Amino acid sequence: MDSQRRMPTSVRDIWRLALAIIGVVAIIQELRKPPNERTWHGKVADIVPYDFRIPTIDRMRTTYWNPEGPALSAKVFGVGWAPNFGALAKLFRKGSDADQPPSVQ
């Protein structure tokens, strides 16, 4: 069988297809709303976040570097989640501090 004609079977291909379908559902969800109620961000089935607004520096900062936020947050643009490196760094610092013996003062 020709390798170029195979159906996409890798996990990455399936994940991309799922996100594309969810993206289409999100757009349809927004277009069904009256024009003055369209926010272009929200969740599909109250689970998968989407945001089709133009990204801003503030949203990028709170998405990718917010030590007080969750480890995963909604992407700045698109469908799905993004890592919050600030929260992950804080989490890893706490984990590495637990491995250290208490300091003597």
Backbone torsions as a table, in degrees:
resi	resn	phi	psi	omega
1	MET	NA	138.0	-179.6
2	ASP	-69.8	127.9	-175.8
3	SER	-66.4	-23.7	-179.7
4	GLN	-77.6	-16.5	-177.9
5	ARG	-98.7	0.8	-179.6
6	ARG	-69.1	152.3	174.9
7	MET	-72.6	147.8	178.1
8	PRO	-64.6	120.8	-177.6
9	THR	-123.4	-7.4	-179.4
10	SER	-72.8	155.5	179.6
11	VAL	-60.7	-38.7	179.5
12	ARG	-61.4	-43.9	179.3
13	ASP	-64.7	-41.4	178.9
14	ILE	-65.3	-41.6	179.2
15	TRP	-63.1	-44.5	178.8
16	ARG	-62.3	-42.1	178.6
17	LEU	-63.2	-43.6	179.5
18	ALA	-61.7	-44.2	179.6
19	LEU	-66.6	-35.6	177.2
20	ALA	-64.7	-43.6	178.5
21	ILE	-63.4	-43.3	178.8
22	ILE	-63.9	-37.5	177.1
23	GLY	-61.7	-42.6	177.5
24	VAL	-63.9	-42.6	178.1
25	VAL	-61.5	-40.7	179.8
26	ALA	-63.4	-42.1	179.3
27	ILE	-64.8	-44.3	177.6
28	ILE	-60.9	-41.5	178.9
29	GLN	-58.4	-42.7	179.3
30	GLU	-71.0	-39.9	-178.0
31	LEU	-69.4	-21.5	177.2
32	ARG	-75.3	-17.6	178.5
33	LYS	-79.5	154.4	172.2
34	PRO	-60.5	146.5	-176.1
35	PRO	-51.1	-37.2	-178.3
36	ASN	-76.6	-7.7	179.3
37	GLU	-106.0	-0.8	-179.3
38	ARG	-74.9	123.6	179.0
39	THR	-105.1	-21.1	-178.7
40	TRP	63.2	22.3	170.7
41	HIS	-152.0	149.9	-178.6
42	GLY	161.0	-147.8	-179.7
43	LYS	-134.6	145.4	172.7
44	VAL	-93.0	127.1	-179.7
45	ALA	56.4	29.3	-178.6
46	ASP	56.1	25.2	-179.2
47	ILE	-127.9	-58.9	-171.8
48	VAL	-93.4	118.6	-179.2
49	PRO	-76.1	151.3	173.2
50	TYR	-142.2	153.0	176.9
51	ASP	-152.4	114.9	-179.6
52	PHE	-111.2	16.5	175.9
53	ARG	-79.4	159.2	176.5
54	ILE	-64.1	128.4	-178.8
55	PRO	-63.9	146.4	175.5
56	THR	-121.1	160.6	178.5
57	ILE	-60.6	-41.7	179.3
58	ASP	-59.6	-47.1	-179.8
59	ARG	-66.5	-36.2	176.8
60	MET	-63.0	-44.2	-179.2
61	ARG	-62.3	-46.6	-177.8
62	THR	-73.5	-22.8	177.5
63	THR	-79.0	-48.8	-171.6
64	TYR	-97.3	-17.0	178.7
65	TRP	-145.7	82.6	178.6
66	ASN	-137.0	88.9	-176.6
67	PRO	-56.4	-23.6	-179.4
68	GLU	-90.3	-6.8	-177.2
69	GLY	-90.8	-176.8	177.9
70	PRO	-74.2	160.5	-179.2
71	ALA	-66.4	-29.5	175.6
72	LEU	-121.8	135.7	176.7
73	SER	-136.3	171.1	179.9
74	ALA	-63.2	143.3	177.5
75	LYS	-60.8	152.6	177.2
76	VAL	-66.2	-36.3	176.5
77	PHE	-146.1	129.0	177.4
78	GLY	114.7	-155.9	-174.6
79	VAL	-118.9	135.7	175.1
80	GLY	112.3	-159.5	-173.4
81	TRP	-115.9	158.6	177.2
82	ALA	-129.9	148.5	177.5
83	PRO	-73.6	139.2	175.0
84	ASN	-99.6	97.1	-174.1
85	PHE	-64.3	-29.2	176.8
86	GLY	-64.7	-45.6	178.6
87	ALA	-67.5	-38.4	179.0
88	LEU	-66.2	-40.7	177.6
89	ALA	-62.4	-43.0	178.5
90	LYS	-62.6	-41.7	179.0
91	LEU	-63.1	-44.4	179.7
92	PHE	-68.5	-35.4	176.8
93	ARG	-63.5	-42.4	177.9
94	LYS	-61.7	-41.6	179.6
95	GLY	-64.9	-40.5	-179.7
96	SER	-74.6	-29.6	176.0
97	ASP	-66.9	-32.9	-179.9
98	ALA	-69.2	-26.3	179.7
99	ASP	-79.0	-17.5	-177.4
100	GLN	-85.3	142.3	175.4
101	PRO	-69.5	149.5	179.6
102	PRO	-60.7	142.7	-178.6
103	SER	-79.7	146.1	178.9
104	VAL	-93.3	128.7	-179.7
105	GLN	-118.2	NA	NA
